[in-house]
Amino acid sequence: MKLNYTLYIQLKSNHKNIINNISKQIKNQAESFNLIPKGPIILPATSKLFTVLRSPHVHKKARDQFELKTVRRLLVLKFNSKDMINLKFLLNNIYNLSSSVQVKINFKKNYYA
């Protein structure tokens, strides 16, 4: 059986526990819809460092630093054209799950020689 389509779901959040839970839920739902999931694949985390002056007038050296970490995960789903209806239900469920997670979806058709 050839799998004609590939769907890449990239999840991005500032909370590690939330993104892990959501990626597990998406994987379980994909398996229940007879889609073939791979992952979650851990992508590199990014961090931004912000420096804020405590007192802008006299005490220039008094500063606070804040760090914002972003965690990313990637799920890969392979499926046939028969499974498009199941995919639609899965994407609706992902939309309902992701309140504090950014979701980016890429779709690709596989061509075989």
N, CA, C and O atoms as a GROMACS GRO file, in nm:
protein
  452
    1MET      N    1   0.084  -0.118   0.000
    1MET     CA    2   0.000   0.000   0.000
    1MET      C    3   0.088   0.124   0.000
    1MET      O    4   0.169   0.144   0.091
    2LYS      N    5   0.072   0.207  -0.102
    2LYS     CA    6   0.151   0.329  -0.111
    2LYS      C    7   0.078   0.442  -0.039
    2LYS      O    8  -0.043   0.458  -0.051
    3LEU      N    9   0.154   0.518   0.035
    3LEU     CA   10   0.100   0.634   0.105
    3LEU      C   11   0.130   0.756   0.020
    3LEU      O   12   0.246   0.794   0.002
    4ASN      N   13   0.024   0.819  -0.033
    4ASN     CA   14   0.041   0.924  -0.133
    4ASN      C   15   0.064   1.062  -0.074
    4ASN      O   16   0.118   1.149  -0.143
    5TYR      N   17   0.024   1.085   0.049
    5TYR     CA   18   0.029   1.219   0.105
    5TYR      C   19   0.104   1.221   0.238
    5TYR      O   20   0.106   1.123   0.312
    6THR      N   21   0.166   1.336   0.265
    6THR     CA   22   0.235   1.357   0.391
    6THR      C   23   0.190   1.490   0.450
    6THR      O   24   0.181   1.590   0.379
    7LEU      N   25   0.163   1.490   0.579
    7LEU     CA   26   0.122   1.611   0.650
    7LEU      C   27   0.221   1.636   0.762
    7LEU      O   28   0.245   1.549   0.846
    8TYR      N   29   0.279   1.756   0.763
    8TYR     CA   30   0.375   1.794   0.866
    8TYR      C   31   0.305   1.891   0.962
    8TYR      O   32   0.256   1.996   0.919
    9ILE      N   33   0.300   1.856   1.088
    9ILE     CA   34   0.237   1.941   1.190
    9ILE      C   35   0.348   1.988   1.284
    9ILE      O   36   0.409   1.909   1.356
   10GLN      N   37   0.372   2.119   1.283
   10GLN     CA   38   0.475   2.176   1.370
   10GLN      C   39   0.407   2.251   1.484
   10GLN      O   40   0.325   2.340   1.461
   11LEU      N   41   0.441   2.214   1.606
   11LEU     CA   42   0.384   2.275   1.726
   11LEU      C   43   0.489   2.362   1.792
   11LEU      O   44   0.607   2.327   1.798
   12LYS      N   45   0.446   2.478   1.842
   12LYS     CA   46   0.539   2.574   1.902
   12LYS      C   47   0.472   2.636   2.024
   12LYS      O   48   0.359   2.684   2.018
   13SER      N   49   0.545   2.634   2.138
   13SER     CA   50   0.488   2.687   2.262
   13SER      C   51   0.599   2.730   2.357
   13SER      O   52   0.716   2.699   2.336
   14ASN      N   53   0.560   2.802   2.460
   14ASN     CA   54   0.655   2.843   2.564
   14ASN      C   55   0.652   2.748   2.683
   14ASN      O   56   0.734   2.761   2.774
   15HIS      N   57   0.560   2.652   2.684
   15HIS     CA   58   0.545   2.560   2.795
   15HIS      C   59   0.574   2.418   2.749
   15HIS      O   60   0.506   2.365   2.661
   16LYS      N   61   0.675   2.357   2.807
   16LYS     CA   62   0.719   2.224   2.766
   16LYS      C   63   0.616   2.116   2.795
   16LYS      O   64   0.591   2.030   2.711
   17ASN      N   65   0.555   2.120   2.913
   17ASN     CA   66   0.458   2.018   2.951
   17ASN      C   67   0.334   2.021   2.863
   17ASN      O   68   0.282   1.916   2.824
   18ILE      N   69   0.288   2.140   2.832
   18ILE     CA   70   0.167   2.153   2.750
   18ILE      C   71   0.192   2.100   2.609
   18ILE      O   72   0.107   2.029   2.554
   19ILE      N   73   0.306   2.133   2.551
   19ILE     CA   74   0.334   2.089   2.414
   19ILE      C   75   0.354   1.937   2.410
   19ILE      O   76   0.318   1.873   2.311
   20ASN      N   77   0.412   1.879   2.514
   20ASN     CA   78   0.427   1.734   2.518
   20ASN      C   79   0.291   1.664   2.526
   20ASN      O   80   0.268   1.565   2.458
   21ASN      N   81   0.201   1.716   2.610
   21ASN     CA   82   0.069   1.657   2.625
   21ASN      C   83  -0.011   1.667   2.495
   21ASN      O   84  -0.076   1.570   2.454
   22ILE      N   85  -0.007   1.782   2.430
   22ILE     CA   86  -0.083   1.801   2.308
   22ILE      C   87  -0.028   1.714   2.196
   22ILE      O   88  -0.105   1.659   2.117
   23SER      N   89   0.104   1.701   2.187
   23SER     CA   90   0.161   1.617   2.082
   23SER      C   91   0.123   1.470   2.104
   23SER      O   92   0.100   1.398   2.006
   24LYS      N   93   0.117   1.424   2.230
   24LYS     CA   94   0.073   1.287   2.256
   24LYS      C   95  -0.074   1.268   2.221
   24LYS      O   96  -0.112   1.164   2.168
   25GLN      N   97  -0.156   1.368   2.252
   25GLN     CA   98  -0.299   1.359   2.219
   25GLN      C   99  -0.320   1.354   2.068
   25GLN      O  100  -0.403   1.277   2.019
   26ILE      N  101  -0.246   1.436   1.994
   26ILE     CA  102  -0.259   1.437   1.849
   26ILE      C  103  -0.215   1.303   1.791
   26ILE      O  104  -0.278   1.251   1.700
   27LYS      N  105  -0.108   1.247   1.845
   27LYS     CA  106  -0.060   1.117   1.797
   27LYS      C  107  -0.163   1.008   1.825
   27LYS      O  108  -0.188   0.924   1.739
   28ASN      N  109  -0.221   1.007   1.943
   28ASN     CA  110  -0.324   0.907   1.977
   28ASN      C  111  -0.447   0.921   1.889
   28ASN      O  112  -0.503   0.821   1.845
   29GLN      N  113  -0.490   1.044   1.862
   29GLN     CA  114  -0.606   1.066   1.776
   29GLN      C  115  -0.577   1.024   1.632
   29GLN      O  116  -0.663   0.969   1.565
   30ALA      N  117  -0.454   1.050   1.585
   30ALA     CA  118  -0.417   1.010   1.450
   30ALA      C  119  -0.420   0.858   1.436
   30ALA      O  120  -0.464   0.805   1.334
   31GLU      N  121  -0.373   0.788   1.539
   31GLU     CA  122  -0.377   0.642   1.537
   31GLU      C  123  -0.521   0.591   1.540
   31GLU      O  124  -0.552   0.489   1.478
   32SER      N  125  -0.609   0.659   1.611
   32SER     CA  126  -0.749   0.616   1.616
   32SER      C  127  -0.819   0.641   1.482
   32SER      O  128  -0.916   0.571   1.451
   33PHE      N  129  -0.773   0.738   1.402
   33PHE     CA  130  -0.829   0.764   1.269
   33PHE      C  131  -0.758   0.685   1.159
   33PHE      O  132  -0.779   0.712   1.041
   34ASN      N  133  -0.675   0.587   1.196
   34ASN     CA  134  -0.602   0.500   1.103
   34ASN      C  135  -0.503   0.576   1.015
   34ASN      O  136  -0.477   0.536   0.902
   35LEU      N  137  -0.448   0.685   1.067
   35LEU     CA  138  -0.339   0.755   1.000
   35LEU      C  139  -0.208   0.705   1.062
   35LEU      O  140  -0.208   0.658   1.175
   36ILE      N  141  -0.099   0.715   0.988
   36ILE     CA  142   0.028   0.663   1.037
   36ILE      C  143   0.113   0.780   1.088
   36ILE      O  144   0.170   0.852   1.006
   37PRO      N  145   0.123   0.801   1.221
   37PRO     CA  146   0.202   0.913   1.273
   37PRO      C  147   0.346   0.872   1.299
   37PRO      O  148   0.375   0.758   1.335
   38LYS      N  149   0.436   0.966   1.281
   38LYS     CA  150   0.575   0.952   1.321
   38LYS      C  151   0.609   1.071   1.409
   38LYS      O  152   0.578   1.185   1.375
   39GLY      N  153   0.672   1.043   1.520
   39GLY     CA  154   0.709   1.152   1.608
   39GLY      C  155   0.641   1.137   1.742
   39GLY      O  156   0.586   1.029   1.768
   40PRO      N  157   0.640   1.234   1.824
   40PRO     CA  158   0.684   1.372   1.802
   40PRO      C  159   0.837   1.384   1.795
   40PRO      O  160   0.909   1.329   1.878
   41ILE      N  161   0.881   1.456   1.696
   41ILE     CA  162   1.023   1.482   1.676
   41ILE      C  163   1.057   1.611   1.749
   41ILE      O  164   0.990   1.713   1.729
   42ILE      N  165   1.159   1.608   1.831
   42ILE     CA  166   1.198   1.725   1.909
   42ILE      C  167   1.285   1.815   1.822
   42ILE      O  168   1.391   1.773   1.776
   43LEU      N  169   1.240   1.937   1.800
   43LEU     CA  170   1.316   2.036   1.725
   43LEU      C  171   1.393   2.124   1.824
   43LEU      O  172   1.358   2.129   1.941
   44PRO      N  173   1.498   2.193   1.778
   44PRO     CA  174   1.577   2.275   1.871
   44PRO      C  175   1.495   2.386   1.936
   44PRO      O  176   1.412   2.452   1.872
   45ALA      N  177   1.519   2.405   2.063
   45ALA     CA  178   1.453   2.511   2.139
   45ALA      C  179   1.530   2.641   2.122
   45ALA      O  180   1.653   2.641   2.110
   46THR      N  181   1.459   2.751   2.120
   46THR     CA  182   1.522   2.883   2.110
   46THR      C  183   1.496   2.959   2.238
   46THR      O  184   1.396   2.938   2.306
   47SER      N  185   1.588   3.048   2.272
   47SER     CA  186   1.569   3.131   2.391
   47SER      C  187   1.610   3.274   2.359
   47SER      O  188   1.710   3.298   2.290
   48LYS      N  189   1.532   3.368   2.410
   48LYS     CA  190   1.561   3.509   2.394
   48LYS      C  191   1.586   3.569   2.532
   48LYS      O  192   1.514   3.538   2.627
   49LEU      N  193   1.685   3.652   2.540
   49LEU     CA  194   1.721   3.716   2.667
   49LEU      C  195   1.686   3.865   2.658
   49LEU      O  196   1.730   3.934   2.566
   50PHE      N  197   1.607   3.914   2.753
   50PHE     CA  198   1.566   4.053   2.758
   50PHE      C  199   1.629   4.119   2.881
   50PHE      O  200   1.626   4.063   2.990
   51THR      N  201   1.686   4.237   2.863
   51THR     CA  202   1.745   4.312   2.973
   51THR      C  203   1.666   4.441   2.992
   51THR      O  204   1.644   4.515   2.896
   52VAL      N  205   1.624   4.468   3.116
   52VAL     CA  206   1.544   4.585   3.147
   52VAL      C  207   1.614   4.663   3.257
   52VAL      O  208   1.659   4.605   3.356
   53LEU      N  209   1.625   4.796   3.240
   53LEU     CA  210   1.683   4.881   3.343
   53LEU      C  211   1.584   4.896   3.460
   53LEU      O  212   1.465   4.919   3.437
   54ARG      N  213   1.632   4.884   3.582
   54ARG     CA  214   1.546   4.902   3.698
   54ARG      C  215   1.515   5.049   3.720
   54ARG      O  216   1.400   5.087   3.745
   55SER      N  217   1.618   5.131   3.712
   55SER     CA  218   1.600   5.275   3.731
   55SER      C  219   1.671   5.346   3.617
   55SER      O  220   1.793   5.340   3.608
   56PRO      N  221   1.599   5.413   3.531
   56PRO     CA  222   1.662   5.474   3.414
   56PRO      C  223   1.742   5.602   3.444
   56PRO      O  224   1.814   5.651   3.357
   57HIS      N  225   1.729   5.656   3.565
   57HIS     CA  226   1.792   5.785   3.589
   57HIS      C  227   1.930   5.771   3.654
   57HIS      O  228   2.030   5.800   3.588
   58VAL      N  229   1.940   5.729   3.778
   58VAL     CA  230   2.065   5.732   3.852
   58VAL      C  231   2.138   5.598   3.848
   58VAL      O  232   2.258   5.594   3.822
   59HIS      N  233   2.068   5.490   3.872
   59HIS     CA  234   2.131   5.359   3.885
   59HIS      C  235   2.128   5.286   3.751
   59HIS      O  236   2.044   5.198   3.729
   60LYS      N  237   2.220   5.324   3.663
   60LYS     CA  238   2.223   5.265   3.528
   60LYS      C  239   2.266   5.119   3.530
   60LYS      O  240   2.232   5.044   3.438
   61LYS      N  241   2.341   5.076   3.632
   61LYS     CA  242   2.393   4.940   3.633
   61LYS      C  243   2.295   4.840   3.693
   61LYS      O  244   2.317   4.719   3.684
   62ALA      N  245   2.186   4.888   3.755
   62ALA     CA  246   2.087   4.798   3.813
   62ALA      C  247   1.993   4.751   3.702
   62ALA      O  248   1.910   4.827   3.652
   63ARG      N  249   2.006   4.623   3.665
   63ARG     CA  250   1.928   4.570   3.554
   63ARG      C  251   1.868   4.435   3.593
   63ARG      O  252   1.921   4.363   3.677
   64ASP      N  253   1.756   4.403   3.528
   64ASP     CA  254   1.694   4.271   3.542
   64ASP      C  255   1.699   4.203   3.406
   64ASP      O  256   1.684   4.267   3.302
   65GLN      N  257   1.722   4.070   3.408
   65GLN     CA  258   1.723   3.994   3.284
   65GLN      C  259   1.614   3.888   3.289
   65GLN      O  260   1.594   3.820   3.389
   66PHE      N  261   1.544   3.875   3.176
   66PHE     CA  262   1.437   3.778   3.161
   66PHE      C  263   1.465   3.692   3.041
   66PHE      O  264   1.517   3.739   2.939
   67GLU      N  265   1.431   3.563   3.051
   67GLU     CA  266   1.456   3.469   2.942
   67GLU      C  267   1.324   3.408   2.896
   67GLU      O  268   1.242   3.366   2.978
   68LEU      N  269   1.305   3.404   2.765
   68LEU     CA  270   1.185   3.346   2.706
   68LEU      C  271   1.227   3.227   2.621
   68LEU      O  272   1.294   3.244   2.519
   69LYS      N  273   1.188   3.106   2.662
   69LYS     CA  274   1.224   2.984   2.588
   69LYS      C  275   1.105   2.939   2.504
   69LYS      O  276   0.990   2.944   2.549
   70THR      N  277   1.134   2.896   2.382
   70THR     CA  278   1.033   2.845   2.292
   70THR      C  279   1.067   2.700   2.257
   70THR      O  280   1.178   2.671   2.214
   71VAL      N  281   0.970   2.612   2.276
   71VAL     CA  282   0.989   2.469   2.252
   71VAL      C  283   0.909   2.431   2.128
   71VAL      O  284   0.797   2.478   2.109
   72ARG      N  285   0.967   2.345   2.042
   72ARG     CA  286   0.900   2.304   1.919
   72ARG      C  287   0.899   2.151   1.905
   72ARG      O  288   0.992   2.083   1.947
   73ARG      N  289   0.791   2.100   1.846
   73ARG     CA  290   0.777   1.958   1.816
   73ARG      C  291   0.725   1.944   1.673
   73ARG      O  292   0.657   2.033   1.621
   74LEU      N  293   0.757   1.831   1.610
   74LEU     CA  294   0.713   1.804   1.473
   74LEU      C  295   0.649   1.666   1.469
   74LEU      O  296   0.706   1.568   1.517
   75LEU      N  297   0.530   1.659   1.411
   75LEU     CA  298   0.461   1.533   1.388
   75LEU      C  299   0.445   1.514   1.238
   75LEU      O  300   0.409   1.607   1.166
   76VAL      N  301   0.472   1.393   1.190
   76VAL     CA  302   0.460   1.362   1.048
   76VAL      C  303   0.353   1.255   1.033
   76VAL      O  304   0.359   1.150   1.096
   77LEU      N  305   0.252   1.284   0.948
   77LEU     CA  306   0.143   1.190   0.922
   77LEU      C  307   0.147   1.149   0.776
   77LEU      O  308   0.156   1.234   0.687
   78LYS      N  309   0.141   1.020   0.750
   78LYS     CA  310   0.135   0.968   0.613
   78LYS      C  311   0.000   0.900   0.595
   78LYS      O  312  -0.046   0.828   0.683
   79PHE      N  313  -0.062   0.924   0.478
   79PHE     CA  314  -0.195   0.870   0.456
   79PHE      C  315  -0.226   0.863   0.307
   79PHE      O  316  -0.153   0.917   0.224
   80ASN      N  317  -0.336   0.795   0.274
   80ASN     CA  318  -0.386   0.782   0.137
   80ASN      C  319  -0.495   0.883   0.112
   80ASN      O  320  -0.537   0.956   0.202
   81SER      N  321  -0.541   0.887  -0.013
   81SER     CA  322  -0.650   0.977  -0.046
   81SER      C  323  -0.782   0.930   0.015
   81SER      O  324  -0.876   1.009   0.030
   82LYS      N  325  -0.791   0.802   0.051
   82LYS     CA  326  -0.912   0.750   0.117
   82LYS      C  327  -0.929   0.806   0.257
   82LYS      O  328  -1.040   0.812   0.309
   83ASP      N  329  -0.819   0.846   0.318
   83ASP     CA  330  -0.822   0.893   0.457
   83ASP      C  331  -0.841   1.044   0.470
   83ASP      O  332  -0.817   1.099   0.578
   84MET      N  333  -0.882   1.112   0.365
   84MET     CA  334  -0.897   1.258   0.371
   84MET      C  335  -1.006   1.301   0.469
   84MET      O  336  -0.991   1.402   0.538
   85ILE      N  337  -1.113   1.224   0.477
   85ILE     CA  338  -1.222   1.260   0.570
   85ILE      C  339  -1.173   1.246   0.714
   85ILE      O  340  -1.203   1.330   0.798
   86ASN      N  341  -1.098   1.140   0.742
   86ASN     CA  342  -1.042   1.122   0.876
   86ASN      C  343  -0.945   1.234   0.909
   86ASN      O  344  -0.938   1.280   1.023
   87LEU      N  345  -0.870   1.278   0.808
   87LEU     CA  346  -0.777   1.389   0.828
   87LEU      C  347  -0.850   1.518   0.864
   87LEU      O  348  -0.805   1.595   0.948
   88LYS      N  349  -0.964   1.540   0.800
   88LYS     CA  350  -1.043   1.660   0.831
   88LYS      C  351  -1.088   1.659   0.977
   88LYS      O  352  -1.082   1.762   1.044
   89PHE      N  353  -1.134   1.544   1.025
   89PHE     CA  354  -1.174   1.534   1.166
   89PHE      C  355  -1.055   1.556   1.259
   89PHE      O  356  -1.069   1.620   1.363
   90LEU      N  357  -0.939   1.503   1.222
   90LEU     CA  358  -0.820   1.522   1.304
   90LEU      C  359  -0.780   1.669   1.310
   90LEU      O  360  -0.745   1.719   1.417
   91LEU      N  361  -0.785   1.739   1.196
   91LEU     CA  362  -0.748   1.880   1.196
   91LEU      C  363  -0.846   1.964   1.278
   91LEU      O  364  -0.805   2.061   1.342
   92ASN      N  365  -0.974   1.929   1.277
   92ASN     CA  366  -1.070   1.998   1.362
   92ASN      C  367  -1.039   1.975   1.510
   92ASN      O  368  -1.053   2.067   1.591
   93ASN      N  369  -0.998   1.854   1.545
   93ASN     CA  370  -0.962   1.825   1.684
   93ASN      C  371  -0.835   1.900   1.725
   93ASN      O  372  -0.825   1.946   1.839
   94ILE      N  373  -0.739   1.911   1.635
   94ILE     CA  374  -0.617   1.986   1.664
   94ILE      C  375  -0.651   2.133   1.689
   94ILE      O  376  -0.595   2.196   1.779
   95TYR      N  377  -0.742   2.187   1.609
   95TYR     CA  378  -0.783   2.326   1.626
   95TYR      C  379  -0.847   2.347   1.764
   95TYR      O  380  -0.826   2.451   1.826
   96ASN      N  381  -0.923   2.249   1.811
   96ASN     CA  382  -0.987   2.261   1.943
   96ASN      C  383  -0.888   2.242   2.058
   96ASN      O  384  -0.908   2.299   2.165
   97LEU      N  385  -0.782   2.163   2.037
   97LEU     CA  386  -0.684   2.138   2.143
   97LEU      C  387  -0.591   2.255   2.167
   97LEU      O  388  -0.552   2.282   2.281
   98SER      N  389  -0.554   2.324   2.061
   98SER     CA  390  -0.440   2.416   2.067
   98SER      C  391  -0.481   2.556   2.111
   98SER      O  392  -0.507   2.642   2.028
   99SER      N  393  -0.486   2.578   2.241
   99SER     CA  394  -0.517   2.711   2.291
   99SER      C  395  -0.389   2.790   2.320
   99SER      O  396  -0.383   2.910   2.290
  100SER      N  397  -0.289   2.726   2.376
  100SER     CA  398  -0.164   2.795   2.408
  100SER      C  399  -0.049   2.747   2.321
  100SER      O  400   0.068   2.767   2.355
  101VAL      N  401  -0.082   2.683   2.209
  101VAL     CA  402   0.020   2.628   2.120
  101VAL      C  403  -0.005   2.680   1.979
  101VAL      O  404  -0.119   2.681   1.931
  102GLN      N  405   0.102   2.724   1.913
  102GLN     CA  406   0.091   2.765   1.774
  102GLN      C  407   0.107   2.641   1.686
  102GLN      O  408   0.196   2.560   1.710
  103VAL      N  409   0.022   2.628   1.586
  103VAL     CA  410   0.024   2.511   1.499
  103VAL      C  411   0.050   2.558   1.357
  103VAL      O  412  -0.016   2.648   1.306
  104LYS      N  413   0.148   2.494   1.293
  104LYS     CA  414   0.180   2.522   1.153
  104LYS      C  415   0.171   2.389   1.078
  104LYS      O  416   0.234   2.291   1.118
  105ILE      N  417   0.093   2.387   0.970
  105ILE     CA  418   0.069   2.262   0.898
  105ILE      C  419   0.117   2.277   0.754
  105ILE      O  420   0.082   2.373   0.685
  106ASN      N  421   0.198   2.180   0.709
  106ASN     CA  422   0.244   2.174   0.571
  106ASN      C  423   0.194   2.044   0.510
  106ASN      O  424   0.196   1.940   0.575
  107PHE      N  425   0.149   2.052   0.386
  107PHE     CA  426   0.092   1.938   0.317
  107PHE      C  427   0.176   1.909   0.194
  107PHE      O  428   0.215   2.001   0.122
  108LYS      N  429   0.204   1.780   0.168
  108LYS     CA  430   0.290   1.743   0.056
  108LYS      C  431   0.235   1.617  -0.009
  108LYS      O  432   0.197   1.522   0.059
  109LYS      N  433   0.231   1.617  -0.143
  109LYS     CA  434   0.193   1.498  -0.218
  109LYS      C  435   0.319   1.427  -0.261
  109LYS      O  436   0.410   1.488  -0.317
  110ASN      N  437   0.324   1.296  -0.235
  110ASN     CA  438   0.441   1.216  -0.270
  110ASN      C  439   0.422   1.159  -0.410
  110ASN      O  440   0.319   1.100  -0.441
  111TYR      N  441   0.522   1.178  -0.494
  111TYR     CA  442   0.520   1.124  -0.629
  111TYR      C  443   0.618   1.009  -0.637
  111TYR      O  444   0.734   1.023  -0.598
  112TYR      N  445   0.572   0.897  -0.686
  112TYR     CA  446   0.657   0.778  -0.700
  112TYR      C  447   0.688   0.755  -0.846
  112TYR      O  448   0.605   0.782  -0.933
  113ALA      N  449   0.809   0.704  -0.872
  113ALA     CA  450   0.850   0.677  -1.010
  113ALA      C  451   0.790   0.549  -1.061
  113ALA      O  452   0.814   0.511  -1.175
   0.00000   0.00000   0.00000
